């Protein structure tokens, strides 16, 4: 499994957080289980292989961070989504942007450009081209305004 695949799985899990009342650790235990991957693999190829320990730690770190900083990340999305209320943004798009923003803000080992490029590539699998452009604009504005390098 590549880092890109682990990031996409983390994005799926960040999205699923919107639909669970489980504590994030219990949710991750359930979703990162061998059984869950076996169930999902036939319908979604990214679940064909279990993450190794390093990849699982990365996924856990991302999903736990997104859960813990959701209000902050959503504020940034709303701030840079000029002319859009947060409620109008799809849950998939917001999950993808949350993951990228979390990486930019709290994971200095991930280059900012990589976080944005990977978010855009993931978005291309789930969103319309106009939405992908919109998301890229939000992430670019966020990076320019909030991250001083």
N, C-alpha and C positions, 0 to 999 in steps of 0.2 A: 504494500500500500504506500502510495506517495503522500507527501505533505499536502498536495492539492486535494487528494481524495479525503484525507483526514479533515481538512478545512471544510470540504463540502458536507461531510458527515456532521461536523460541528454546527454547520449552518442549518442542516435538517433538525438537529436537536434544539438549537436556539429557537427555531420556528415552533417546534412541538411544545416548548415551554409555555406557550400561550394557551395550551389546551390541557394542562395538568395541574393538579393541586399537590402533587408529590413534592417533598423537599428535593432540591436539586441533586443531592448525592444519591438518594434512593432512585430518582428518575434515571440518573446516569448508570447506576448499577443495572437497572432493568434494560435500558436501551443499548448498553455496550456488551450485553451478554451474548454468549455463543448461540443460544436459542433464538434471540431476536435477529441476529445477523443471518442465521439459517432461514428464518421465516421471510426476511426481506430480500435475500439474494436473488431469488427467481424473478422478482419484479423490478429490482433496481441493482444494476451491476456493481455499484460502489460498495455494496455490502457483501461482495463475494469473498473477501478476506477480512479476517479479524485484524484490528490494529495491534501492532506490537506494543510493548510497554511504553516506549517513548511516544508513539503516536497516540496511545490512549491517554497518557498524561497531558499531551498537547490538547486533545479534544476536551478532556475534563477541565483543563485550565481555561480554555476559551468559553465553554458553556457556563461554567461556574462564574466566570468574570462577567459575561453578558447578563446573567441572571442578577448578579449583585450590583451591576451598574446600569440596569435597564432604564431607570428614570433619567439618568444623566445622558445616556446614549440617545434616548428618544427625544430629549430636549434638543440635542445637537441636530438630529434629523429634522425636527420641526423648524428649528432656526434657519437651516440652510435650504429647506424645501420652500423656496419663495413662492408665495401665492397658493400654497397647499396646506390644508390642515392635516395633522398627523393621521387622523382617522381615515383619510382618503388614500393613504399609501397602503398597498397590499401587505399582508403579514409576511409574505415571502420576501418582498423587497426590504421591509424593515429589518427582518432577521439577517439578511445578507449585509446590510449596512451596519447593523449593530456589531456583527463579527468583525468587519473591517475596521470600524472605529475603535473597538476594544483593542485590536492588535496595534493600531497606531498609537493609542494613548498609553497602553499598559504592557506592551510586549516589545521592548526596544530591540530585541534580537530579530524581529521581523522588520525588514525595510518597508518604509511607508509605501513606496511605489508598488512593492509586491502585494501588500495588503489590498490596495485599490485595484490593481490589475486582476488579482485573483477574485475579488468580489465581482468585478465586471464579467469575468469569464463564467463564474457560477451563475450570475444573473442571466446570461445569454441562454442558459439551459431551461430557465423557468419563466422568464418575462419577455414581453414584446420589446422590439428594438427601441421604441420611444421611451419605454420605462427604463431600459438599460442606460440610455443616454441621460435621462433624468437623474438616475442614481449616481452615475459617474460625475455629473455636475455637482450634486450634493456632496459627494465624497471629496471632490477636488476643492470646492469652496471651504469645506470643513478643514481640510489639510492646510490650505493657505492661511486661513484666519485663526485657527486654534493651535497649530503646531509651529512653534518657532524653532527652526533648526539652526 
